[in-house]
Amino acid sequence: MALTSLERAEAAERAMSEELDRIVVKSVIYTSGERDPRQPIPRPPDTGKLYMMGPDPRLPRMPEKPTLFDFFRYRFGPSAHVLQSARLARKNGLDERVVLACLLHDISVMGFIRGDHGYWGAQLVEPYVDEEVSWAIRFHQVLRFFPDESVGYKYPDAYVRLFGTDYEPEPYVQEAYRYARDHRWYMTSRLITLNDLYSFDPTVRVELEEFADVVGRHFRQPKEGLGFDHSPSAHMWRTMNHPTKYL
């Protein structure tokens, strides 16, 4: 019987894991939906191996005291979208904090999780940026679904293609929009959506170093390294650093 694409992927994953000295077991969040999370995760036979409890040799080794740029280089997915968005914000003459917000607005999607990515992204950076920046990142997720003719923002055509013509945001999103619309930092968050490239140009290359000055002035890099500074979000950075750690 032919294997499904998921079964082929799992078989390849098992084969790769079997080549390691340590056993890798994925957390439920990585497989839920592709499989019923109520069912036990099939585990490879121990065969005398220990379980992964540190750096995964399949990933680039992170520095001992990782910086934001280290996560961009070694853990985040492709960053062309946020880099182009940040460059556009700078080209439009916006405040450096808005440029930083554009650079960071989708880092949850790139390195952690897609669902409710504005909330997760804001929580990731909250200890290290001005409150206005993290607020703007949190609510850009909500505002992108709602047009604002006063500043020339319309519902993205890309969302019609992705979600259909009859998609309506969930009630909690609509409630959050009403709250954000009357907030004093509404426009800061709206500026992310105005500089968010829903169809970015794959031929345009933007180097991360272009924003070294902005990050240096407005991102409070902990001296211990992200994930090791005991901040409220340090555990999230450690999870991205060591995503296959067993416990």
URTAQUI-V585205 format. One record per backbone hydrogen bond with DSSP energy under -1.0 kcal/mol. CO is the residue of the C=O (numbers start at 0). NH is the residue of the N-H. E is the energy in kcal/mol with one decimal. If there is no record, write none. Layout:
BEGIN
co=CO nh=NH e=E
co=CO nh=NH e=E
END
This chain:
BEGIN
co=3 nh=7 e=-2.5
co=4 nh=8 e=-2.2
co=5 nh=9 e=-2.6
co=6 nh=10 e=-2.3
co=7 nh=11 e=-2.3
co=8 nh=12 e=-2.4
co=9 nh=13 e=-2.6
co=10 nh=14 e=-2.4
co=11 nh=15 e=-2.3
co=12 nh=16 e=-2.7
co=13 nh=17 e=-2.6
co=16 nh=19 e=-1.6
co=22 nh=51 e=-2.8
co=26 nh=29 e=-1.4
co=27 nh=30 e=-1.6
co=27 nh=31 e=-2.4
co=30 nh=33 e=-1.2
co=30 nh=34 e=-1.4
co=34 nh=32 e=-1.9
co=35 nh=38 e=-1.9
co=45 nh=48 e=-3.1
co=49 nh=22 e=-2.7
co=51 nh=245 e=-3.0
co=55 nh=58 e=-2.2
co=65 nh=225 e=-2.8
co=66 nh=70 e=-1.6
co=67 nh=71 e=-1.9
co=68 nh=72 e=-2.2
co=69 nh=73 e=-2.8
co=70 nh=74 e=-2.0
co=70 nh=75 e=-3.0
co=78 nh=82 e=-2.4
co=79 nh=83 e=-2.6
co=80 nh=84 e=-2.1
co=81 nh=85 e=-2.5
co=82 nh=86 e=-2.2
co=83 nh=87 e=-2.3
co=84 nh=88 e=-2.2
co=85 nh=89 e=-2.2
co=86 nh=90 e=-2.8
co=87 nh=91 e=-2.0
co=88 nh=93 e=-2.2
co=89 nh=92 e=-1.9
co=94 nh=98 e=-1.9
co=95 nh=99 e=-2.6
co=96 nh=100 e=-2.3
co=97 nh=101 e=-2.5
co=98 nh=102 e=-2.0
co=99 nh=103 e=-1.9
co=100 nh=104 e=-1.3
co=103 nh=106 e=-1.8
co=105 nh=109 e=-1.9
co=106 nh=110 e=-1.9
co=107 nh=111 e=-3.0
co=107 nh=112 e=-1.8
co=109 nh=76 e=-2.0
co=113 nh=116 e=-1.3
co=115 nh=119 e=-2.1
co=116 nh=120 e=-2.8
co=117 nh=121 e=-2.2
co=118 nh=122 e=-2.1
co=119 nh=123 e=-2.2
co=120 nh=124 e=-1.7
co=121 nh=125 e=-1.6
co=124 nh=127 e=-2.3
co=127 nh=219 e=-3.1
co=129 nh=133 e=-1.8
co=130 nh=134 e=-2.4
co=131 nh=135 e=-2.2
co=132 nh=136 e=-2.1
co=133 nh=137 e=-2.3
co=134 nh=138 e=-2.3
co=135 nh=139 e=-1.3
co=138 nh=142 e=-2.7
co=139 nh=143 e=-1.9
co=141 nh=144 e=-1.5
co=142 nh=145 e=-2.1
co=147 nh=150 e=-1.5
co=147 nh=152 e=-2.3
co=152 nh=147 e=-2.4
co=156 nh=160 e=-1.8
co=157 nh=161 e=-2.3
co=158 nh=162 e=-3.0
co=159 nh=163 e=-1.6
co=169 nh=173 e=-1.9
co=170 nh=174 e=-2.5
co=171 nh=175 e=-2.1
co=172 nh=176 e=-2.1
co=173 nh=177 e=-1.9
co=174 nh=178 e=-1.8
co=175 nh=179 e=-2.9
co=176 nh=180 e=-2.8
co=179 nh=182 e=-1.7
co=182 nh=185 e=-1.7
co=184 nh=188 e=-1.7
co=185 nh=189 e=-2.6
co=186 nh=190 e=-2.2
co=188 nh=192 e=-1.3
co=189 nh=193 e=-1.9
co=190 nh=194 e=-1.2
co=200 nh=203 e=-1.4
co=206 nh=209 e=-1.6
co=207 nh=210 e=-2.2
co=208 nh=211 e=-1.7
co=210 nh=214 e=-2.7
co=211 nh=215 e=-2.4
co=212 nh=216 e=-1.8
co=213 nh=217 e=-2.0
co=214 nh=218 e=-2.4
co=218 nh=220 e=-1.6
co=221 nh=224 e=-1.3
co=224 nh=227 e=-2.3
co=230 nh=233 e=-1.5
co=232 nh=235 e=-1.0
co=232 nh=236 e=-1.4
co=233 nh=237 e=-2.2
co=234 nh=238 e=-1.9
co=235 nh=239 e=-1.7
co=236 nh=240 e=-2.0
co=237 nh=241 e=-3.0
co=241 nh=244 e=-1.5
END
